[in-house]
Amino acid sequence: MRKILLFLCLISAGHLFAQVTINPKVSKKSTKDVTISKVEITDDHTVVSMEFVAKTKKEELKQWLDENPKQKKELENMEPFQRQMILMQMMQQNGGATISFQKSSFIRTSDGKKFKFLKVSGIPASPDRIEAEPGKKYSFKVYFEKLSPGYEKIDLIESNADKQEQMTYWNFTGISIKNPGVNNNKSLVPEEKLDDTEEVESSENADSQEFRLFGKVLDAQSGKPVSAKIVCFDPETKKAIDSLTTSKSGNYEFFIPNKELIYLVSSESFEGQEDTFNPKIFFKKGSYQRDIYLEPLKKESKVEPPKMESTEGAPVGEKVKDEDAGFKLDKVYFNLGDDTVLPESYQQLDQLAAYLKENPKLKIQIEGHTDNRGDKEANKKLSLDRAFKVREYLLNKGIAGDRIKFKGYGDTRPVVTNDSEENRKLNRRVEYKILED
């Protein structure tokens, strides 16, 4: 009888116990900046305690140089004073990191089963973000659906890609935890009581607030999958809600709120696409499959560039209104959200290089600009990177580095209002100014 009573008492007190793993071993993670300090499996949730340490500006600059060896070598070959000036400018224009946790994240088991994200405490959930103070440690907890017993190696996936543009996602694979099967429950330890402020809404309530949009990105002509970048925007706030880059399989998946959204799709060698989606019609179903078809860029017949007579006194590009010495490089192109100069840009940049060679005393400043969609700091960095890549192209054509400065203004200097796609295209541009001696 005592054994039976003890067994019943243990069952009735089950809510006081949880499986806890302190500093779990991890096979692989996407970045060194964030660590998992504890994994708890309670009666209702899987709680992952994490810590993020923000890099200082010097550390961010070092990381950028390590990831861009070509630009690093170019800086090393500069005069010390010029190199120091450029490095200081890059540090000043770098706005630092912003952090949040993706609502589309999940825990994945070895057999492919997924346990959904419920809530995060300590930092905001996407699309909200906070700016991380350099060198500061941020501790936070992420709540997922409760893991089934028996899974003792899991993955925590925030995004399909570890990196995307300026974003690094927190992905962990091969996390070893204590979570024995039903017939092996020797590792029970007391559960830490959760604060009232950390109570999590039930998964049923979470399901009622979010909608799963998924599908494939395909070549409209061949029907083959396409690797593409997709960004979802709220048309009211103009802010990005979520974004991802598909793999070669073309598969994508978003968990979105019950409201109309704009999504932008881009891929190299394909025409970009902007469309809207309103889940209200399909919301009761909980999900909707929508395949996206991209049209390949038309291959234009090669046109011989006009023979350039003396270019002295005839700058390249379109004259910028209200700017005495400003010119827009109207035939310099980039993919959406990327800083790689596309081949279609080479002809105009070659003309600019020729113009600078014929006018050896001229000095210019390359200036990058974006529209107002997305994070302001990310836009500023993207505009700076694009200006830097244009400068790099000209250096490779034999123009001395001390003749070309570069700046990135992000969305702070629009030429027209950002109230339509046509106007936003006008604001996404690269210009140059002729500097006075």
Beta strands, then each sheet from edge to edge (+ up, - down):
strand 1: 17-22
strand 2: 26-29
strand 3: 34-41
strand 4: 45-53
strand 5: 98-99
strand 6: 106-109
strand 7: 114-121
strand 8: 130-131
strand 9: 137-145
strand 10: 153-157
strand 11: 163-164
strand 12: 167-168
strand 13: 172-176
strand 14: 189-190
strand 15: 210-219
strand 16: 229-233
strand 17: 240-245
strand 18: 251-257
strand 19: 261-266
strand 20: 273-277
strand 21: 287-289
strand 22: 292-294
strand 23: 318-319
strand 24: 326-328
strand 25: 363-369
strand 26: 404-408
strand 27: 429-435
sheet 1: 2+ 13- 10+ 6- 7+ 9- 4+ 3- 1+ 14-
sheet 2: 5+ 8-
sheet 3: 11+ 12-
sheet 4: 18+ 15- 21-
sheet 5: 18+ 15- 22-
sheet 6: 17+ 16- 19+ 20-
sheet 7: 23+ 24- 27+ 25- 26-
end
